[in-house]
Amino acid sequence: MSLLLRVGGFSFIMFIAYAARPGSSLFSFHPLLMTLSFTGLMTEGLFMFSKSGLAGNQLHSTRVTAHWLILLCVAAAHGFGYAAIYYTKEFNNKPHITSWHDLHNYAGQSAKMLHQY
């Protein structure tokens, strides 16, 4: 099952990377980094505590450290993805928080922050 999730997640990330063409604009980094953070890294962070995780046969303290480091990467990728859309809107003088997508994003960010602390 974990192999299926990893292959599916990796395939989805590669599809988003192909469709978004990172580097074509500042906005193009937004979908890639958000997908990478939530579909790729966060899923792997959850797998750290299962036997099929990358550190599955390591000591519990090692798995906790690996989990912590991966979630730090999740926060960084998510932050850069958010910054890409924020600065794109700023440069184009567009208003912020005007769609359901924006509201969903802020609800998700708030839930993630509350869960971390």
Residue frames as qw, qx, qy, qz and C-alpha x, y, z in Angstrom:
[[0.000, 0.885, 0.466, 0.000, 0.00, 0.00, 0.00],
 [0.291, -0.803, 0.090, 0.512, 2.78, 2.45, 0.86],
 [0.408, -0.109, 0.597, 0.682, 4.46, 1.76, -2.49],
 [0.189, 0.636, 0.661, 0.351, 1.20, 2.57, -4.26],
 [0.154, -0.934, -0.254, 0.198, 0.85, 5.82, -2.31],
 [0.400, -0.604, 0.309, 0.616, 4.45, 6.81, -2.99],
 [0.362, 0.129, 0.671, 0.634, 4.28, 6.04, -6.72],
 [0.083, 0.776, 0.591, 0.207, 0.93, 7.81, -7.02],
 [0.254, -0.896, -0.112, 0.347, 2.16, 10.83, -5.08],
 [0.418, -0.406, 0.446, 0.679, 5.40, 11.03, -7.05],
 [0.310, 0.381, 0.694, 0.527, 3.48, 10.74, -10.33],
 [0.020, -0.894, -0.448, -0.017, 1.13, 13.54, -9.28],
 [0.334, -0.779, 0.120, 0.516, 4.06, 15.79, -8.31],
 [0.405, -0.127, 0.599, 0.679, 5.73, 15.11, -11.67],
 [0.202, 0.643, 0.655, 0.341, 2.47, 15.92, -13.48],
 [0.144, -0.943, -0.230, 0.195, 2.17, 19.23, -11.61],
 [0.420, -0.562, 0.344, 0.625, 5.83, 20.00, -12.36],
 [0.356, 0.193, 0.677, 0.614, 5.19, 19.37, -16.05],
 [0.068, 0.775, 0.587, 0.226, 1.94, 21.35, -16.13],
 [0.257, -0.912, -0.153, 0.281, 3.18, 24.31, -14.07],
 [0.667, 0.535, -0.037, 0.518, 6.52, 24.64, -15.88],
 [0.514, -0.773, -0.114, 0.355, 8.41, 26.06, -12.86],
 [0.456, -0.321, 0.257, 0.789, 10.49, 29.07, -13.76],
 [0.230, 0.512, 0.566, 0.604, 8.16, 30.30, -16.49],
 [0.192, -0.714, -0.064, -0.670, 6.81, 32.84, -13.99],
 [0.090, -0.333, 0.670, -0.657, 6.87, 33.47, -10.27],
 [0.748, -0.088, 0.173, -0.635, 3.35, 32.01, -9.98],
 [0.801, 0.233, -0.519, -0.186, 4.46, 28.72, -11.55],
 [0.269, 0.282, -0.807, 0.444, 6.30, 27.82, -8.34],
 [0.508, -0.220, 0.350, -0.755, 3.09, 28.04, -6.28],
 [0.915, -0.008, -0.083, -0.395, 1.37, 24.81, -7.42],
 [0.733, 0.312, -0.573, 0.195, 4.61, 22.84, -7.52],
 [0.131, 0.348, -0.663, 0.650, 5.77, 23.81, -4.04],
 [0.621, -0.196, 0.296, -0.698, 2.33, 23.35, -2.49],
 [0.931, 0.103, -0.242, -0.252, 1.96, 19.92, -4.09],
 [0.581, 0.360, -0.634, 0.362, 5.48, 18.93, -3.08],
 [0.123, -0.362, 0.593, -0.709, 4.93, 20.02, 0.51],
 [0.678, -0.103, 0.358, -0.634, 1.57, 18.36, 1.09],
 [0.931, 0.215, -0.138, -0.260, 1.48, 15.42, -1.31],
 [0.726, 0.403, -0.498, 0.251, 5.13, 14.46, -1.13],
 [0.233, 0.406, -0.625, 0.625, 6.83, 15.57, 2.04],
 [0.526, -0.314, 0.366, -0.701, 3.94, 15.53, 4.50],
 [0.945, 0.018, -0.172, -0.278, 2.97, 12.02, 3.43],
 [0.698, 0.308, -0.548, 0.343, 6.55, 10.86, 3.89],
 [0.090, -0.443, 0.526, -0.721, 6.62, 12.52, 7.31],
 [0.790, -0.212, 0.169, -0.550, 3.62, 10.44, 8.32],
 [0.927, 0.184, -0.325, -0.030, 5.27, 7.28, 6.99],
 [0.194, 0.615, -0.638, 0.421, 8.28, 7.84, 9.28],
 [0.462, -0.334, 0.631, -0.527, 6.51, 6.03, 12.09],
 [0.940, 0.133, 0.097, -0.300, 5.46, 3.00, 10.06],
 [0.754, -0.262, 0.532, 0.281, 7.62, 0.01, 9.22],
 [0.663, 0.510, 0.403, 0.371, 7.48, 0.99, 5.53],
 [0.005, 0.993, -0.027, -0.111, 8.90, 4.46, 6.22],
 [0.554, 0.696, -0.370, 0.268, 12.36, 5.53, 5.11],
 [0.015, 0.515, -0.694, 0.502, 13.53, 5.19, 8.72],
 [0.823, -0.261, -0.228, -0.450, 11.25, 2.25, 9.56],
 [0.896, -0.114, -0.373, 0.212, 14.00, 0.06, 11.02],
 [0.291, 0.470, -0.382, 0.741, 15.70, 2.85, 12.99],
 [0.234, -0.274, -0.686, 0.632, 15.41, 3.75, 16.66],
 [0.015, -0.814, -0.581, 0.011, 12.32, 5.69, 17.69],
 [0.241, -0.774, -0.012, 0.585, 14.41, 8.78, 18.47],
 [0.269, -0.178, 0.585, 0.744, 15.88, 8.67, 14.95],
 [0.098, 0.528, 0.757, 0.372, 12.39, 8.41, 13.45],
 [0.135, -0.862, -0.388, 0.296, 11.23, 11.37, 15.54],
 [0.262, -0.592, 0.255, 0.718, 14.19, 13.44, 14.33],
 [0.205, 0.089, 0.725, 0.652, 13.57, 12.44, 10.69],
 [0.011, 0.717, 0.692, 0.085, 9.87, 13.27, 11.10],
 [0.203, -0.823, -0.163, 0.505, 10.76, 16.65, 12.56],
 [0.258, -0.388, 0.457, 0.758, 13.20, 17.43, 9.72],
 [0.153, 0.337, 0.776, 0.511, 10.71, 16.42, 7.02],
 [0.058, -0.826, -0.557, 0.066, 7.99, 18.58, 8.59],
 [0.244, -0.688, 0.087, 0.678, 10.47, 21.45, 8.67],
 [0.194, -0.069, 0.659, 0.723, 10.90, 20.95, 4.90],
 [0.051, 0.631, 0.752, 0.182, 7.09, 20.89, 4.56],
 [0.140, -0.851, -0.293, 0.412, 6.88, 24.26, 6.29],
 [0.241, -0.495, 0.364, 0.751, 9.65, 25.71, 4.10],
 [0.154, 0.179, 0.768, 0.595, 8.14, 24.46, 0.82],
 [0.028, -0.746, -0.665, -0.006, 4.69, 25.63, 1.90],
 [0.202, -0.780, -0.111, 0.582, 6.07, 29.03, 2.89],
 [0.192, -0.308, 0.518, 0.775, 7.86, 29.50, -0.42],
 [0.092, 0.409, 0.813, 0.404, 4.74, 28.37, -2.30],
 [0.093, -0.833, -0.500, 0.220, 2.66, 30.87, -0.38],
 [0.235, -0.642, 0.141, 0.716, 5.25, 33.60, -0.97],
 [0.240, 0.046, 0.682, 0.690, 5.13, 32.92, -4.71],
 [0.001, -0.659, -0.688, -0.305, 1.39, 33.59, -4.90],
 [0.257, -0.812, -0.304, 0.426, 1.55, 36.49, -2.43],
 [0.253, -0.516, 0.282, 0.768, 4.22, 38.35, -4.38],
 [0.190, 0.272, 0.730, 0.597, 2.55, 37.55, -7.69],
 [0.075, -0.804, -0.587, -0.065, -0.61, 39.26, -6.42],
 [0.308, -0.759, -0.068, 0.569, 1.42, 42.16, -5.02],
 [0.307, -0.231, 0.489, 0.783, 3.29, 42.74, -8.29],
 [0.025, 0.362, 0.718, 0.594, 0.03, 42.66, -10.27],
 [0.212, -0.081, 0.243, -0.943, -1.87, 44.85, -7.77],
 [0.557, -0.284, -0.673, -0.396, -4.50, 42.14, -7.20],
 [0.538, -0.537, 0.275, -0.589, -6.50, 41.91, -3.97],
 [0.176, 0.210, -0.938, 0.210, -5.83, 39.10, -1.51],
 [0.144, 0.211, 0.878, -0.406, -8.34, 36.65, 0.02],
 [0.437, 0.255, -0.093, -0.857, -11.04, 37.07, -2.62],
 [0.674, 0.111, -0.589, -0.433, -11.95, 33.48, -3.49],
 [0.913, -0.329, 0.037, -0.240, -12.93, 30.21, -1.85],
 [0.843, 0.258, -0.303, 0.361, -9.48, 28.90, -2.73],
 [0.163, 0.565, -0.394, 0.706, -7.93, 31.68, -0.62],
 [0.619, -0.492, 0.220, -0.572, -10.26, 31.02, 2.32],
 [0.990, -0.065, -0.126, -0.024, -9.54, 27.29, 2.12],
 [0.631, 0.429, -0.381, 0.522, -5.82, 28.07, 2.10],
 [0.101, -0.560, 0.407, -0.715, -5.98, 30.22, 5.21],
 [0.840, -0.347, 0.103, -0.404, -8.13, 27.66, 7.03],
 [0.953, 0.118, -0.220, 0.172, -5.59, 24.96, 6.14],
 [0.399, 0.517, -0.416, 0.633, -2.65, 27.09, 7.21],
 [0.424, -0.551, 0.308, -0.649, -4.34, 27.87, 10.51],
 [0.955, -0.207, 0.003, -0.212, -5.11, 24.21, 11.16],
 [0.823, 0.294, -0.319, 0.368, -1.53, 23.23, 10.31],
 [0.143, 0.567, -0.416, 0.697, -0.10, 25.87, 12.64],
 [0.648, -0.469, 0.232, -0.553, -2.43, 24.91, 15.49],
 [0.991, -0.042, -0.118, -0.042, -1.56, 21.24, 15.05],
 [0.648, 0.429, -0.401, 0.485, 2.18, 21.93, 15.12],
 [0.044, 0.384, -0.507, 0.770, 1.98, 23.76, 18.42]]
